[in-house]
Structure formats: structure tokens, C-alpha cells
Amino acid sequence: MLISTGGLIVAQNIVAVALLQFVFVGSAVALAVALSNMLHDLLPSNIRASAASATSTLGRLLIIPFALLFGYVSEQTSVFSATYILLALILGLSFFVWLSLKISKRTE
């Protein structure tokens, strides 16, 4: 995801951008499936559905302001500059995944 986001910052060829977007979305979906699996493995069955729902709701609540910010920055400067917001989100997500894996290994 980091490589595809970095590529989206510098690529200006339409074919390259399309391929990088495909790689980014594929990576994001794979990561979401893996994190969902980890969530289901770590939680007992009586709270699993509530936790999955709360996680989904929190994710949607975080997407809205970042999408608005991305749109504003891309309108004021360029979409390539706005991609730095996406890069910051990916770096934050990478830290979260690293922390989650560290915690899950400690509980095993």
C-alpha cells in the first residue's frame, strides 16, 4: 500500500495511475479481511458482532472528514498534493497494524 500510494503521488500517466489504484484497493481489501479475521479470532462470540459493528461504524466516521479534506486540498492545489493525505493515513494505519500484531502475539 505504501508503494502504490507513493506511486500515486508521482505518476501522471493514466495507465500507471489506474494500475496503482488497482493495487492500492486490492491491498486495502486484503488488509481489511486480515484485520477482520484477527478481530474475530481475538474476541469471544458473545461480543464479536457488536465489536465488528462498532469497528465498521468508527471506520466510516473517520472516512468522512478525510474524504472532505482530500477533496478540499485537491480542489485548492492538485490531486497529487492531496495524495499526501492518503500517505499519512497509510502510515497511521501501518502503525496500527504493527501495534495490533504486537498485542495479538502477546495474548497468544
N, C-alpha and C positions, 0 to 999 in steps of 0.2 A: 504494500500500500504506500509506503514511503517513496519508493522508486517511481511508482506511477504518478503520485502527487507531484513529485519533483519534475517529472517529465511534462506534466500538465502546465507547470509554470513556464517552462522554456519552449515547449513545442508550439509551432504555429502552422504546421501542415495539418490539414483536415483529417487525413487518413491516420496520422500519428496520434492526433487528439482522440479520434474515435477508438483506436486500439487501446490507448492509455485509459480512457474512460471505461472500456470493457474490462480491463484488468483491475481497475480500481473497484468497480461494482462487484465483480466476481470475488475479489479478496474480501470486500466488506460483507458480502453474504456468507462466505465461508467462515469468517471470524464470528459473525452473529450466531451461526449454527453451533460453532465450537463453544462460545461463551454460554449459550442457552443450555447446551449439554452439561457444561460444568455446573451451572446453576441448579439444574435438575438433579445432578449427582450429589451435590453437597447438601441439599435441603430435604427434610423429611416430607413425606407425601401429604401430610395434613396442611402444610403451608405453601406447598410448591406452586399451586395455581395462583394464589394471591401474590406471591413474590414475583412470578413471571408477569402478572398483570401490572404490578407496580413498576417493575423494570421497564416494561413497554411504555407505560404512561410517562415515566421520567424521561425516557429517550425521546419521545415525541415532544415533550415540553422543552427539551434542550435544542431540538432541531429548529423550532420556530424562530427564536431570536437569532440564531446563527444564519438561517436562510435569509432573514431580513437584512442582517448585517452584510452578508455576501452580496445580496442584490444591490444594496446601497453603495458599497465600495466598488463593485463592478460598474455601476452606473456613473459614479464620480470619476473613476480612474480607468481601469480596464479589467477585463475578466482575468487576465494573467496576474495582475496585482491582487485581486480578490482571492486567488488560489492560495495565497499565503495564509489566509484564514483557515482554509482546508488543511494546510500543512500543520498549522498549530493544533487543530483538532486531532489530527492523526498522531501527532507527538503526545498529546494528552491521553489519547486512547491507548497508545503503546505503553505509556507508564501505567495506566490502569490494568492492562492485560498482564504486564510484568508483575504488578503487585498482587493481582488475583491468583496468578500461578504460584507465586511465593507463598501466599496464605494457604492455598489448597494443598500444596505439598507439605506444609507444616501440620495440617489437620489429618493427613493420612497416616 
